[in-house]
Amino acid sequence: MNHFWIEDIKVLHVDDDPGFAEIVSEFLEREDAAFSVETATSVDDALVMLQDGRIDCIVSDYDMPRKDGLDFLELVRDDFPDLPFLLFTGKGSEEIASRAISAGVTDYLQKGAGTEQYTVLANRIRNAVRSARAETAVQRTEDRYHNLVDTAPIPILLFDRDWKALYANEAAIAFLDAGSFAEIAGKKASDFLHPDERDTARERFQRLMREDVSVPEREYRVVTVEGEVKPATIATAPGYYRGEKVAQAMLYR
């Protein structure tokens, strides 16, 4: 039994064989006290249960009447694109695996004869849920960050490793005399700097990305979309945007 998982994990197991579904539930709950397993013997019943309660992970058979496991997966992905979905089936083939991957399955596991399969299944469930929760936490952090940045009174821009603009808040869009972010997106930071200062800025940017350190603020002549030159102090620091390392530039006048 795993004693290191703190949060409960609610699993929905779907299999048209009630006896096998009960065995899987018993073994999973015995394997980890954090597991709470609900069972359904049809896709239609599972869809109702999915809408009625919080589910952290789905484990589904493939070969079921009327709607099979892949039909179920496609229906789940319509409403729950990020919900962990494991296909646990006795009818395996490269074609089924390929179709499952294309449909967005989280993991694929073939049923076996021994009880070891339940330990493997439990580990796959834990890993899938852990990953999904981590991604959700990252997304929530990014959402909070962008809510703050969006309304910040100072211009803030994010640039990728190629020095291309990924994001600009409303203050930055206004400072650069752009009508919308579309006029900024994909342009290099050098496009907004006076030609005499581009090499220095590029060296500082490369240091930031290479060493993962903030660089001291510096005075620049910023060139807007309209061609106007505006003096600004720019402070640059490393950050992350959608899981990728970026440079965050803050402009002060």
N, C-alpha and C positions, 0 to 999 in steps of 0.2 A: 504493500500500500504506500502511496506517495503522501508524505506528510509536509511537503514543502510548498504546496500550492495553497495560497491563502483564500483567494476568492472562489466562490461557488461557480460551477460550470453547469449550465442547464443544457442537456443534450436531447435532441429529438431524433429518435431512431425509427426509421421507416422500413418495414419488411412485411411482405404479405404472408409470411409464415409466423403465426402468433407464438408458437413454441420456441422458435429460434429467437424471435424478438425478445422474449422473456429471458432466455439464457444470456443474451448479450447484455441486457439491462442489469442482470444480477452480477455478471462478471465485472462490468464497468464500475458499478457502485462499490463492489468489493475491492477493485483495484485502486480506487481513489475515493475517499470520503467526500471530496469536493464535488463529485459527479452526482447530478440528479437527472435521471433518464426518464423521459416520457416516450411512449411507443405509439405508432400508428400502423395500421395494416393496409393502408391505401394512400395514394397520393392526395386524393380529395380530402380525406380525414386529416392528413398532415398539413394541408394548406389552411384548414380551419384552425388547427392548433397553433400554427405559426402566427396567424393573425391575432389570436386571442391572448398570447402570452409571450414573455421575453424568452427567446431561445439564443443560446450562445454558439451552438454548433449543430449541424444536421449530419446524421450518418444514414445513408440510404442504400438499399439494395438496388440493383439494376433491373433484373427480370421480374417485373410485376405486371398483372393484368391491367388492361385499359390504358393506363399511363405508366411508362417505365421510369427508371431512375433519371434518364437524360431528359425526358419530358418534364419531370419534377424540377430538375436543376434549372432548366430554361425558365420555368415559371417563377422559381425562387429568385433568379437573377434579375427578373423584371422589377421586382419590388425591393429586393435585398441584395444589391450588387456586391457587398463586402462581407456578407455572412459566410463564415466557414462552412463548406459543404464537402463531406467526404463520401466517396462512392465505395461502398463495402459490398463486394459482389462475388458470387461463385461462378458467374458467367463472364470470364474475362477474355479479351482479345485486343489486339493492337488497334483494330478499328474502333472498338468501344472506348478504349483509352484515349485515342486521338480525338474522337468526337467530344468526350468529356472535357478534355483540356481546352478545346475550341470553345466549349460552352461556359468555361470559367470554373471548372471544378478546382477545389483547393488541394485535394489529395485523392489518391486512388489506391485501394487496398483490396487484394484478393482474399476471399475466405479460405481458411485452411481447416485441417482436421483437429489440431491440438489446441490446448488452452493458451498456448503462447501468443496466438493471434490476438487475444484480447489485451494482452500487455502492450503489444505493438499498436493496436487500435487506440488504446488509452493514451499512449505517448503521442500519437499523431493528433489526437483531439487536443491535448494540452498544448502542443506546439502551435497548432492552427489558431487556437483561441488566444494564446499569449501574443502571437504575431498580430492578430486582428486588433487586440486591445492596445497594443503598443502603437499601431498605426493610427488608431482613433485618438489616442492621447497626443500624438504628434500633431494631428490635424487640428485638435482643439487648441493646442498651444499656438499653432500658426494662425488660427482664426482670431484668437485673442490679440495676438501681435498685430495682425493686419487691421483689426478694428481700431487699435490705438494709433497705428501709423496713418491709417486713412484720414483720421480727423486731426492729426498733428498739425500745428500751425507752421512748422518749419518744413521746407522742401526735403523729401527723402526719396532716393532712387535705389533700386537694386540692380546689380550687374552680374552676369554669369562669368564663367571662366574665360570666355572669349571677349569679355568687356562689352557685351551687348546688353541693352536695357531689358530687364524682365518685368519691372514694375516701377510705377511712379505714383505718389499720392497726389491729391488734388492741389496741394500747395506747390509741388514740384511742377505739375502740368502748367499751373498759372505762371510760375516763375520763368519757365522756358517758353512762354507765350504760345503754347500749343492749345488747340481746341479740344483735344482729347488725348488719351494715352496712345491711340493708334498712330499719332504723329511722332511718337517717341520710340515705340516698341521696335526692338531689333536693331536700333541704331547703336553704334559704339559710343562710349563715353567721350572719346576723342572728338567726335562730331560736335560736341557741345563745349569744347575748350579752344582757346586761342591757339593757333598753330605753334607759337613759340613755347607753349607750356605742355604740349602733348607728350613729348619724350619723358619729361620729369614725372608726369602723372602716370605714364605707363610703367615706369620703373617702380613707383610706389605701389601701384596696383599689383604688379607681379610679386613684390615682396610680401604684400598682404596675403595673397593666395598661397604663396610658397611656404611662408612661416606661420600662417594663421595668427597674425598679430595685427592690432590696430596700428595705423600710421599717424604721426602727428598731423594736426590740421595745418592747412596751408592756404595762402591767398591765391586765387585763380581769376582769370578773366573768362567768364562763362559766355558762350555764344548761343543765343536763343534760336528757336525755329525761324523767327523772323529776321535773324541776322544781327540783332542788337547785342552789344557787348555789355555784360553786367558784372561788376566785381563781386566776388563772394568768397567766404572762407569755407573750405570743404574739409570735413572730418570723415574719415573712412574707417570702417571696422568690418571684420568678418562676420558672417551670419549664415543662416540656412533658409532656403526657400523651396518648399515642396521636396524636401529631402536632399537638395543639392546645395553645395557650398557656394555662397555668393559674397559679393562685396556690397556693403551698405554705405551709401554716401549721403551725408547730411549737409545741407547748405545753409550758411548763415550770412546775412548781409551786414 
